[in-house]
């Protein structure tokens, strides 16, 4: 009996080990536990500082046209743990080195009745958890179609969320702040007014999703390394406060076509009791592969101006003519086309921007509307496809290149695909070679409109693969990419650092389309920027859009000081001074900050942060001892208190403070600002007013 008892005890212990595995982060701040339920369903839970932040949550995938999905009936056949610790240097970034330190648990599961295996790999960092599904090569699981991924994130309460509705085609929403229990009612309103997709879930939201618990814990849900897979949204069970993954379907309704060996993207959970640590997290980048571009010397941060804002506001047009010569007269025959007189990308206007860039130390000029086809696309056929090679009669490609070169300025190419991605791929080699032949090192691509030829969603697997193809093909030609209307970034820029910018959120252009919430820029760094930099296109000085275009009554909901601060708080290695030369020339003293501010950093300090309310960031310009500070504020005026302890001891600096005037207000007095200079050291402190929709910017230059 005694031997039988001990045998049973050993069997019980072995069974427990097989079913439950615990993983701790390197310093013990996090504990993750993996286990199987009685029916063989994989689950996990996550604790932060001994407090549960994700309750027991199920894992698995539902398959299409398969008698048995990868959801249950699993047994653990192997577990492996490991530790990894490295420090790597990004090509560009908020810091000049990043530590990648985690403990890993890989659980191999075998499904009874099918003899199929999957691996669930967990990586636990000091800032959160990443996990993914892996499908090893095997005879019983080779090709399969995903009907839905069933990864859960069970929340511990009715948290406050900063969210935009689940939409397969756009992220260009203002953020809503609400309790989880309020999403259903508020989301239905958002869908009625704005949603682009035809079917939806009333509790669906997009990632990166920012949450805050009642006891002050910040939680961010997102994904990393989105390659050859559909983009993940989250659907909320608002009775149990449990999110579940909700993949973007393709034109047929399928969620993903897989072939083993393969794996999913990482699902990420970043957690802290300090909002500043969410902003500082580099976990998303760390879950991506190292750079696959060996020689990155051609990848350089860029500060640019462009023929863009005047078209966004309606002052100028993308099209050379309002006729349709490519349809009526034949391609490239513009001899009978009447110029509309408002075309922005004409030789004289582009030269004006080149001169302005050269005079003020900018690297490049973006030119949109340079090529044939806009007249068809805007006025005739939304199915029109561009060739990316043929300029309008008033745009001299070679002449403008030589003129820009003589001034030490580059021109940034613009490729609007009109959503016809197969057409773009067909022309891509010639288009990129055309760029290299004419001195263009960077391209802004656009995907406005329905995806052709069969109506894919903007974020399904098929189109995600196209975005990736465009980045990799550009790397072959040593071209940097700034993709607009593409899928939100997930840290891919670590692997392909030629992806120097994305839009993938509601940018400055919406200020000319009716406006954005004044606190919008206090939310974006906690959401959209978790996966990579955003080409937000800041720097607007004239807030009354009717002064650009009398027919446009929009208002930019920001102060000038807030616009200056965005160059620090909205990180990007690609920063645009988006307003026109005329408007900058009206405020040369404020414009000085945009001229001075860096675009590449060696250190970043997050001084104050609360999503939706305020953010204050200090960054050290790479290769110098100079610092720049930015503060953006929401709708409530407040006093920002910072100290300068980040400065080097024993050094003296001159700080130039660009701040809201006392009566500044984003709506009623947005152009009221003050500028003052003070001496500072690492012992200095500052209390500074931030107006509604305002903020401040500081340049801190070491005294020589």
C-alpha positions, 0 to 999 in steps of 0.5 A: 500500500505504501509503495502504491501511495508513493507511486500515486504521489509521483504520478500526481506530481508529474501530472501537475508539472505537465499541466501547470508551468510557471515563468518569472520575469528576469527580476521577478516583477511578473509571474506567468502561469501556463496550464491545461484545463480538464478538457485539454484547453491551453490557458495562461494568467499573468501577475504583476507585483503579486497582483493579477492583471490578466485572469485565466485566459484561453488560447487556441485557434479555430480552423476552417473546414476541419473536423477538429480545431486547435482549441482543446484535447491537448496534452503537454509533451515537452516544456523548455525554459531559457534566458536571453539577454542582449543589448542591440543598437537601433539604426535610428530611435528614441535611444541609441541602445536597447536591452532585450532581456527575457525569460522564455517558456516553450510548451509543446502540445500534442492533440489527442485524436489528431496527433497534431502538435503546436508550440506556444512560446511565452517570453516574459520581460520586465515590462510585460509578456509576449506569446505566439503560436508555432506550427512545426513541420509535421505530417498531420498539419501542413496546410490549414485555414484559420477561421478565427484565433481564440486568444483571450485577455481576461481583464480583472475589472471594468477598466478605463479604456482608450479605444477606437472601433474595430475597423478592417480598413482605417485607424483614422479615428479620434480616441474614445475614453470610456469604461469597458462596459460602455464600449458597446453603446458608444461603438455603435454610434461610431460605426453609424457615423464613420466605420468603413467596413460593412459588418462589425462587432459592437464591442470590437476595438483596435490595438494598440489598446490602452487600459487603466485599472481602478487601482492605477495599473496601466495595461497595453494590448497589442501585437508584434512582428505581424508578418504573413498573418492577418492584423488582430483586433479585439472583441470584448465579452462585456459581461465577463470583461474578456477580450478575444482576438478577432482577425481581419478577414480577407475578401472571402471571409477567411482569416489566414492561410497557413503552411507549416512550419510557420508561426503567428505574430506575438500577442503583447501585454505591457503592464506598469503602475507608472504610465511613463514606463508604457511609453518607454517600453521597447518590448514590441521591438524586442519581439521582432527579428534583428535587422536583415539589412546588413549595410544600413548606412543609407538609412538616415533620419529626415526632416522635411517640408512639402507640397502637401498641406496646401492640397490637404486644405484645398488651397491647391490641387493634386491634379494638373487639370480637371479634364480626363485626357488619359481617358479621352485623349490617350495616355500622356497626351495633355496637349488639349488638356486645360490646366486648372490653375491650382496644381500644387506640384508645378515647377515654380511652387516646388522650387519655392519649397526647395529654396525654403528647405535649403534656407532653413536646414531641412533635408528634403521636400515631399511633392505629391500630385506630380504624376499623371492620373489624379484627374481621373482618380478624383474626377472620373474613376476611383479604379484608376491606376497610376504608372508612377513614372509619368510626370505632369507637363508642369513638373520637370523631374530632372530639372527639379532634381538638379535644382534641389541637388544644387541646394543640398536638398533631396526630393521625396517621391510620392506613390499613391497606389489608389488601392490597386496593389497588384498594379503597384507591384507590377510597376514597383521595380521600374518605379523604384529604379526611376527614383534612384535614377532621379535622386529620390531616396525616400518614398511616401506610399498611399493606399487610399480607397478599396483594395483592388482587384477583389476588395480585400480589407486593408489589414488582412493577410493578403494585403499585409503581405503586400506591405511587407513586400514593398518594404523589402523590395525598397530595401533592395533599391536602398529606398526608405519607406513612409507608408500611409493607409497601411497596417499599423506598425508592430515593430517591423522597423527593427527588422527592416529599418528602411521603414522610417515612418507610417501614418496608420492613425488619425494624423494632422490632415484631419485637422483640415477635415473638421478637426481632432480632439485637443487631447488626441496627441496625448493618447497616440504615444500610448496607442499607435506609437507602441508599434513604431514611429508615426508620420504625424506631420506636425508644425501647423501655425495657422489654425484657421483653415479658412485663411488657406481656403475660404471654403474650408471652415475647419480649425486646428485644435492646438496651440502653436506651442503644442505643435512645437512640442509634437516634434519631441512627444510624437517620435519619428525619424521622419519629421515634417514641418507641415505648414506652408513657408508663408505661415512659417515666415509670419512666426520666425521666432517660433519656427526656430524650434522646428529648425533646431530640434533633432530627429535622432536621439541617444536618450529619452526621459519620460518625465510626466505622463497620463494618457488623455491628459498630458505627456512630457518627454526630454530627449538628447540629440544623438552625437551632442550634449543638447536636449529637447523637451516637449509637453503636450496637454489635453483640455484642462489647463495645468502646471507642469513641474519638471526638473533638469536632473537628466542634464550632465552634472557640472555642465551649464546650458541655455534653455529656450522655452517656447510656451503658451501665453497666459491667455492661450487656448486651442480654440480661441487664442491658439497663436498666443505664445511666449519665448524666453531664455534661462540658464539651467543645470542639472539642479534646475527646476521649472514650473510651466503653464500648459493651456487647453490643447497647449503645451511647451517646447524647450531647446537646451543647448550646452554652453561652450 
